[in-house]
Amino acid sequence: MTASQIPQEGTRAPAAPSAPVSGAGASMALLVVLFGSFMDLLDATIVTVAAPAIAQDLGAGDAQIQWMIAAYVLALGAGLITSGRLGDQYGRKRLFMIGLAGFMLTSALCALATDPGTLIGMRAAQGLTAGVMVPQVFGIIRASFAAGERARAFGAYGAVQGLASVAGPLLGGLLVEGDLFGLGWRTIFWINVPVSILALVIGAKVLPESRSASTARPDPLGALLAASGILLLLLPIIQTETWGWTWASHALLAAALIMLAIFLAYERRLAAGGNEPVFDPALLRIRAFAAGLSTSVLFFGGIGAFFLTLSVYLQNGTGRTAWETGLVILPYALGSIITSGLGVALAARAGRALLIAGSLTIAASQLLLWAFIRDGNDPGYWHLALALLISGLGLGLAAPILVNVVLAGVPGRNAGAAGGVLSTVNQIGGAIGIALLGTVFFTAVTESATGAPGPADYGHALGIVLVVSAVLYVVAALMMLALPKTAAEHIDH
């Protein structure tokens, strides 16, 4: 899940010349941006583990559980490209600090939420502030380190991504179970506040300011139209169990299609006028990009939904605590760390093969997990851990290199725009996956149960999700055959 949130190096305009910070100053600047990135990635996984506890405390329904996660991911995706351009124009340090301060404030508001609706709204705001903060990271690293030192800085960044993927489920479980000061699940948001304050104080002193030489203007209207269209699309899907398929649901779907059509028309007009839109429809004529766009939605769409449904199954279905759930998920994170370095190292020679292998490995792991749970009994820790380890190995092979494999088939003049769009679509794909597969899961639980849902009902529902997800990963692997054979090296535009 976390890999889809990693900003892609080489998809942005070059920074305006600035003198790198030296010595301890550069190290402290790196530490600050790593703190910001760590908190963003942590919040993507930590809430999934805590979701059952949040639902129980606030009285949230199944759809509201989905919105707590989907709202964050969708808002994050909506903010990525526009905020990146704002940083290019007005200063990356300034935008990073604004995003970090906003992330701190919205985290506190999430912790103070007293009802599901408020928490969903604050999660969306939190995702938007993360979308302001995350795109600035690579630019700040470039401005902070001399060329010969950047490799180690980016290596530290990658290590933090791996650490966040491990820490998220474990820390989420620990904080929920620890019930510090009687705050329960709220501590998963409160923990962001002191860390943010420390990062803000240090960042104000050590972060260098940098801007891009690019004259591209932000496209906030395009981002708003796209986000609105996707939101209208997700709304009736997530609310299916509550609303059913009424005339209002069909009207919302029709409105979504109209909104997305307006978005494409507006973006086409913007591009024709010589401006840089959030999404240039002309990119769809590039075969590798069109295939990569569809593949990204399928690949990343299954990850967030898998963790949400698995967490609910483990806690509501098998009676595990949040901490025990984190321990079950841990092998997934470890597996992705094991293979991610291998995937990156071999991408320039066998990128497409790695993508296909990773996708098929995830599909196989989903079917293996289905085989373990289909009899309705708790398969035990080691069976669950084996299936999740295999799934993590597949993720590590494919997720970190997907964007750069796609970019290898995109002309250099279009690489920056294509890379930014793909990184954003990874987030949107995650939100769509949570909406579709999450709805399948919760609907199956309700339809299977004769009274209060029991372990067999949750196992049956998760089994359906696993089979559907496995099929989608096989389809993704087939679509990957249309991608370039090797990955693009670091491309600077």
Solvent accessible surface area in square Angstrom, and as a share of the most:
residue,aa,sasa,rsa
1,M,21,0.09
2,T,12,0.07
3,A,13,0.10
4,S,14,0.09
5,Q,14,0.06
6,I,38,0.19
7,P,22,0.14
8,Q,21,0.09
9,E,35,0.16
10,G,1,0.01
11,T,10,0.06
12,R,54,0.20
13,A,24,0.19
14,P,74,0.46
15,A,31,0.24
16,A,30,0.23
17,P,135,0.85
18,S,52,0.34
19,A,88,0.68
20,P,60,0.38
21,V,42,0.24
22,S,92,0.59
23,G,58,0.56
24,A,79,0.62
25,G,20,0.19
26,A,4,0.03
27,S,64,0.41
28,M,67,0.30
29,A,1,0.00
30,L,23,0.12
31,L,74,0.37
32,V,1,0.00
33,V,0,0.00
34,L,18,0.09
35,F,58,0.24
36,G,0,0.00
37,S,4,0.02
38,F,43,0.18
39,M,4,0.02
40,D,2,0.01
41,L,3,0.02
42,L,6,0.03
43,D,0,0.00
44,A,5,0.04
45,T,13,0.08
46,I,0,0.00
47,V,2,0.01
48,T,3,0.02
49,V,1,0.01
50,A,0,0.00
51,A,1,0.00
52,P,13,0.08
53,A,26,0.20
54,I,0,0.00
55,A,12,0.10
56,Q,159,0.71
57,D,83,0.43
58,L,25,0.12
59,G,62,0.60
60,A,15,0.12
61,G,36,0.34
62,D,47,0.24
63,A,9,0.07
64,Q,61,0.27
65,I,9,0.05
66,Q,2,0.01
67,W,20,0.07
68,M,1,0.00
69,I,3,0.01
70,A,0,0.00
71,A,11,0.08
72,Y,0,0.00
73,V,18,0.10
74,L,15,0.07
75,A,16,0.12
76,L,3,0.01
77,G,1,0.01
78,A,26,0.20
79,G,6,0.06
80,L,23,0.11
81,I,25,0.13
82,T,15,0.08
83,S,5,0.03
84,G,2,0.02
85,R,27,0.10
86,L,52,0.26
87,G,0,0.00
88,D,12,0.06
89,Q,47,0.21
90,Y,100,0.38
91,G,0,0.00
92,R,4,0.02
93,K,43,0.18
94,R,123,0.45
95,L,15,0.07
96,F,0,0.00
97,M,32,0.14
98,I,101,0.51
99,G,1,0.01
100,L,0,0.00
101,A,39,0.30
102,G,16,0.16
103,F,0,0.00
104,M,43,0.19
105,L,107,0.53
106,T,10,0.06
107,S,0,0.00
108,A,18,0.14
109,L,69,0.34
110,C,0,0.00
111,A,1,0.00
112,L,106,0.53
113,A,2,0.01
114,T,108,0.63
115,D,57,0.30
116,P,15,0.10
117,G,46,0.44
118,T,59,0.34
119,L,1,0.01
120,I,31,0.16
121,G,34,0.33
122,M,49,0.22
123,R,1,0.00
124,A,34,0.26
125,A,32,0.25
126,Q,0,0.00
127,G,0,0.00
128,L,90,0.45
129,T,22,0.13
130,A,0,0.00
131,G,0,0.00
132,V,27,0.15
133,M,1,0.00
134,V,6,0.03
135,P,11,0.07
136,Q,0,0.00
137,V,1,0.00
138,F,18,0.07
139,G,3,0.03
140,I,1,0.00
141,I,1,0.00
142,R,36,0.13
143,A,4,0.03
144,S,1,0.00
145,F,20,0.08
146,A,45,0.35
147,A,80,0.62
148,G,74,0.71
149,E,72,0.32
150,R,73,0.27
151,A,78,0.61
152,R,184,0.67
153,A,2,0.02
154,F,37,0.15
155,G,46,0.44
156,A,35,0.27
157,Y,8,0.03
158,G,39,0.37
159,A,68,0.52
160,V,22,0.13
161,Q,11,0.05
162,G,14,0.13
163,L,104,0.52
164,A,0,0.00
165,S,14,0.09
166,V,26,0.15
167,A,20,0.16
168,G,0,0.00
169,P,3,0.02
170,L,36,0.18
171,L,39,0.20
172,G,0,0.00
173,G,0,0.00
174,L,96,0.48
175,L,14,0.07
176,V,19,0.11
177,E,82,0.37
178,G,43,0.41
179,D,70,0.36
180,L,88,0.44
181,F,193,0.80
182,G,60,0.58
183,L,63,0.31
184,G,16,0.16
185,W,9,0.03
186,R,47,0.17
187,T,9,0.05
188,I,1,0.00
189,F,0,0.00
190,W,76,0.27
191,I,56,0.28
192,N,1,0.01
193,V,27,0.15
194,P,82,0.52
195,V,42,0.24
196,S,0,0.00
197,I,85,0.43
198,L,92,0.46
199,A,0,0.00
200,L,32,0.16
201,V,84,0.48
202,I,33,0.17
203,G,0,0.00
204,A,58,0.45
205,K,167,0.71
206,V,33,0.19
207,L,8,0.04
208,P,21,0.13
209,E,62,0.28
210,S,5,0.03
211,R,94,0.34
212,S,14,0.09
213,A,73,0.57
214,S,43,0.28
215,T,123,0.72
216,A,22,0.17
217,R,155,0.57
218,P,29,0.18
219,D,4,0.02
220,P,87,0.55
221,L,84,0.42
222,G,0,0.00
223,A,13,0.10
224,L,114,0.57
225,L,26,0.13
226,A,17,0.13
227,A,22,0.17
228,S,30,0.19
229,G,0,0.00
230,I,19,0.10
231,L,80,0.40
232,L,39,0.19
233,L,45,0.22
234,L,0,0.00
235,L,48,0.24
236,P,1,0.00
237,I,24,0.12
238,I,2,0.01
239,Q,24,0.11
240,T,27,0.16
241,E,69,0.31
242,T,96,0.56
243,W,101,0.36
244,G,28,0.27
245,W,121,0.42
246,T,60,0.35
247,W,205,0.72
248,A,38,0.29
249,S,0,0.00
250,H,105,0.47
251,A,49,0.38
252,L,38,0.19
253,L,46,0.23
254,A,49,0.38
255,A,39,0.30
256,A,0,0.00
257,L,118,0.58
258,I,106,0.54
259,M,49,0.22
260,L,42,0.21
261,A,58,0.45
262,I,86,0.44
263,F,17,0.07
264,L,60,0.30
265,A,54,0.42
266,Y,58,0.22
267,E,0,0.00
268,R,134,0.49
269,R,191,0.70
270,L,36,0.18
271,A,28,0.22
272,A,91,0.71
273,G,59,0.57
274,G,69,0.67
275,N,83,0.43
276,E,87,0.39
277,P,10,0.06
278,V,18,0.10
279,F,19,0.08
280,D,37,0.19
281,P,11,0.07
282,A,35,0.27
283,L,4,0.02
284,L,78,0.39
285,R,201,0.73
286,I,33,0.17
287,R,172,0.63
288,A,9,0.07
289,F,0,0.00
290,A,34,0.27
291,A,15,0.12
292,G,0,0.00
293,L,34,0.17
294,S,48,0.31
295,T,0,0.00
296,S,0,0.00
297,V,46,0.26
298,L,40,0.20
299,F,1,0.00
300,F,5,0.02
301,G,7,0.07
302,G,5,0.04
303,I,8,0.04
304,G,5,0.05
305,A,0,0.00
306,F,8,0.03
307,F,12,0.05
308,L,0,0.00
309,T,0,0.00
310,L,0,0.00
311,S,0,0.00
312,V,1,0.01
313,Y,7,0.02
314,L,0,0.00
315,Q,24,0.11
316,N,72,0.37
317,G,3,0.03
318,T,33,0.19
319,G,61,0.59
320,R,34,0.12
321,T,55,0.32
322,A,3,0.02
323,W,88,0.31
324,E,75,0.34
325,T,0,0.00
326,G,0,0.00
327,L,59,0.30
328,V,1,0.01
329,I,6,0.03
330,L,34,0.17
331,P,15,0.09
332,Y,11,0.04
333,A,3,0.03
334,L,76,0.38
335,G,0,0.00
336,S,13,0.09
337,I,73,0.37
338,I,116,0.59
339,T,15,0.08
340,S,34,0.22
341,G,48,0.46
342,L,92,0.46
343,G,0,0.00
344,V,90,0.52
345,A,73,0.57
346,L,51,0.25
347,A,8,0.06
348,A,46,0.35
349,R,180,0.66
350,A,38,0.29
351,G,0,0.00
352,R,54,0.20
353,A,62,0.48
354,L,19,0.09
355,L,0,0.00
356,I,33,0.17
357,A,44,0.34
358,G,0,0.00
359,S,0,0.00
360,L,80,0.40
361,T,37,0.22
362,I,3,0.02
363,A,3,0.03
364,A,57,0.44
365,S,3,0.02
366,Q,6,0.03
367,L,81,0.40
368,L,54,0.27
369,L,3,0.01
370,W,82,0.29
371,A,46,0.36
372,F,45,0.19
373,I,2,0.01
374,R,158,0.58
375,D,99,0.51
376,G,23,0.23
377,N,99,0.51
378,D,72,0.37
379,P,24,0.15
380,G,27,0.26
381,Y,74,0.28
382,W,200,0.70
383,H,89,0.40
384,L,0,0.00
385,A,7,0.05
386,L,87,0.43
387,A,2,0.01
388,L,1,0.00
389,L,60,0.30
390,I,46,0.24
391,S,3,0.02
392,G,0,0.00
393,L,50,0.25
394,G,0,0.00
395,L,7,0.03
396,G,2,0.02
397,L,26,0.13
398,A,1,0.01
399,A,4,0.03
400,P,34,0.21
401,I,5,0.03
402,L,1,0.01
403,V,2,0.01
404,N,29,0.15
405,V,0,0.00
406,V,0,0.00
407,L,3,0.01
408,A,44,0.34
409,G,31,0.30
410,V,12,0.07
411,P,50,0.31
412,G,38,0.37
413,R,206,0.75
414,N,37,0.19
415,A,1,0.00
416,G,18,0.18
417,A,42,0.33
418,A,0,0.00
419,G,0,0.00
420,G,16,0.15
421,V,9,0.05
422,L,1,0.00
423,S,16,0.10
424,T,13,0.08
425,V,20,0.12
426,N,3,0.01
427,Q,4,0.02
428,I,26,0.13
429,G,0,0.00
430,G,9,0.08
431,A,0,0.00
432,I,31,0.15
433,G,5,0.05
434,I,1,0.01
435,A,0,0.00
436,L,85,0.42
437,L,8,0.04
438,G,0,0.00
439,T,16,0.09
440,V,55,0.32
441,F,0,0.00
442,F,7,0.03
443,T,37,0.22
444,A,10,0.07
445,V,8,0.04
446,T,72,0.42
447,E,137,0.61
448,S,40,0.26
449,A,19,0.15
450,T,149,0.86
451,G,56,0.54
452,A,97,0.75
453,P,59,0.37
454,G,21,0.20
455,P,84,0.53
456,A,62,0.48
457,D,19,0.10
458,Y,26,0.10
459,G,4,0.04
460,H,95,0.42
461,A,0,0.00
462,L,0,0.00
463,G,5,0.05
464,I,60,0.30
465,V,1,0.01
466,L,0,0.00
467,V,54,0.31
468,V,56,0.32
469,S,2,0.01
470,A,2,0.02
471,V,84,0.48
472,L,57,0.29
473,Y,4,0.01
474,V,60,0.35
475,V,58,0.33
476,A,0,0.00
477,A,4,0.03
478,L,112,0.56
479,M,60,0.27
480,M,0,0.00
481,L,102,0.51
482,A,28,0.22
483,L,3,0.02
484,P,30,0.19
485,K,140,0.59
486,T,52,0.30
487,A,11,0.08
488,A,18,0.14
489,E,122,0.55
490,H,129,0.58
491,I,39,0.20
492,D,94,0.49
493,H,74,0.33
